[in-house]
Amino acid sequence: MAIRQKTIITVKMKGQSSSHARCEVAVRDLTSQIDEPIERGGTNTGFSPTETAYAALIGCTNTIGHKCAEKLGVDIGQLSFDMEIDFDRRGVMLMEEVDIPFTAIRLEVFSDGPASENELANVATETAKYCAISKMYEGAGTKLSINWRKQ
């Protein structure tokens, strides 16, 4: 009998701050540092909170992209990424509340595999359907542009 995976789960994380700028976050058996750069009073031992959020989009695109490619039978090889984010910092600077802090994200995804441009477009379409992080940004009102192409 096949084991059926749960479709809705509760993820538990813990965090502990060591200063106003630095926090250690734990999930499963892993820990990660979230910190601010030195010029903002941090120790520069990890990504800032906003950088962590941006990095999650690259990580999710990579994971879901490879899953979708496998499901479609497309060899995308290894992926590399270039990303630019337009960030309205008025909120984090406590100047005023900002409804959409990340106004636009432009992500370029490069494949070094033998997949054709058409196959990459199919992988991109499928990835957009399932990437939880891109859906989160779109739901928050961020103008998201993700372009897949051959390297």
C-alpha positions in Angstrom: 0.0 0.0 0.0 1.4 3.4 -1.0 1.9 6.0 1.7 -0.3 9.1 1.0 1.4 12.3 1.9 -0.5 15.0 3.7 -1.4 18.0 1.5 -1.6 20.6 4.3 1.0 20.6 7.0 2.1 22.9 9.9 5.7 23.9 9.8 7.3 24.8 13.2 10.2 27.1 13.4 11.9 28.8 16.3 13.9 32.0 16.5 16.2 33.6 19.0 17.6 37.1 18.7 21.0 38.0 20.0 20.7 41.7 19.1 18.3 44.2 17.5 19.7 43.1 14.1 20.7 39.4 14.4 18.5 36.4 14.9 19.1 32.7 14.6 16.2 30.7 13.1 15.8 26.9 13.4 13.8 24.5 11.4 14.1 20.7 11.3 17.8 20.1 12.3 19.1 23.3 10.6 19.8 26.8 11.8 20.3 30.0 9.8 21.4 33.5 10.7 19.4 36.5 9.7 21.3 39.7 10.2 21.8 43.2 9.0 24.9 44.6 7.4 27.4 46.4 9.6 26.3 49.8 8.3 22.8 49.1 9.7 24.0 47.9 13.1 24.3 44.2 12.3 27.3 41.8 12.3 26.8 40.8 8.6 26.7 37.0 9.5 23.6 36.3 7.3 21.2 37.7 4.8 19.0 40.5 6.0 15.3 39.7 6.4 14.4 41.1 3.0 17.4 39.4 1.3 16.1 36.1 2.8 12.7 36.7 1.2 14.3 37.4 -2.1 16.6 34.4 -1.9 13.5 32.2 -1.3 12.2 33.1 -4.7 15.4 31.9 -6.4 15.4 28.7 -4.2 11.7 27.9 -5.0 12.1 28.6 -8.7 15.1 26.2 -8.8 13.4 23.4 -6.9 10.0 23.6 -8.6 11.6 24.3 -11.9 13.6 21.1 -11.7 10.5 19.1 -10.5 8.4 20.5 -13.4 11.2 19.8 -15.9 11.5 16.2 -14.7 7.7 15.7 -14.9 7.7 17.1 -18.5 10.7 15.0 -19.5 12.8 18.1 -20.2 16.6 18.2 -19.5 17.2 21.8 -18.2 20.7 20.9 -16.8 21.8 23.4 -14.2 20.1 26.7 -13.6 21.7 30.0 -12.8 19.8 33.2 -11.7 20.1 37.0 -11.9 17.6 39.0 -10.0 16.8 42.6 -9.5 14.3 43.9 -6.9 12.7 47.3 -6.6 12.2 47.8 -2.9 10.3 50.7 -1.4 12.2 51.1 1.9 9.9 53.8 3.4 8.2 51.1 5.5 11.4 49.5 7.0 12.8 53.0 7.6 9.6 53.8 9.7 8.8 56.8 7.5 5.3 55.5 6.5 3.4 52.3 6.0 3.9 50.8 2.5 1.3 48.4 1.1 3.7 46.9 -1.5 7.3 47.1 -0.3 8.7 45.0 -3.1 7.2 46.8 -6.1 8.8 44.8 -8.8 11.1 41.7 -9.1 12.8 40.8 -12.3 14.3 37.3 -12.3 16.3 35.9 -15.2 16.6 32.1 -15.2 19.4 30.6 -17.4 19.5 26.9 -18.3 22.7 25.2 -19.5 20.9 22.0 -20.5 19.9 20.8 -24.0 16.3 22.0 -23.6 14.9 24.1 -26.5 13.5 27.6 -25.9 10.0 26.1 -26.4 10.7 23.4 -23.8 12.0 26.0 -21.4 8.9 28.1 -21.9 6.8 25.0 -21.0 8.9 24.5 -17.8 8.5 28.2 -17.0 4.7 28.0 -17.4 4.5 24.9 -15.2 6.8 26.4 -12.6 4.7 29.6 -12.4 1.7 27.4 -11.5 3.4 25.7 -8.5 6.1 28.0 -7.1 4.7 29.0 -3.7 7.1 31.9 -3.3 6.3 33.5 -6.7 2.6 33.1 -5.8 3.1 34.8 -2.5 4.8 37.8 -4.2 2.1 38.1 -6.9 -0.6 37.9 -4.2 1.1 40.7 -2.4 0.9 42.9 -5.5 4.6 42.7 -6.6 5.0 43.0 -10.3 6.9 39.8 -11.0 8.7 39.1 -14.2 10.4 35.7 -14.6 12.2 35.0 -17.9 13.7 31.6 -18.7 16.3 31.2 -21.4 19.2 29.2 -22.6 22.6 30.1 -21.3 
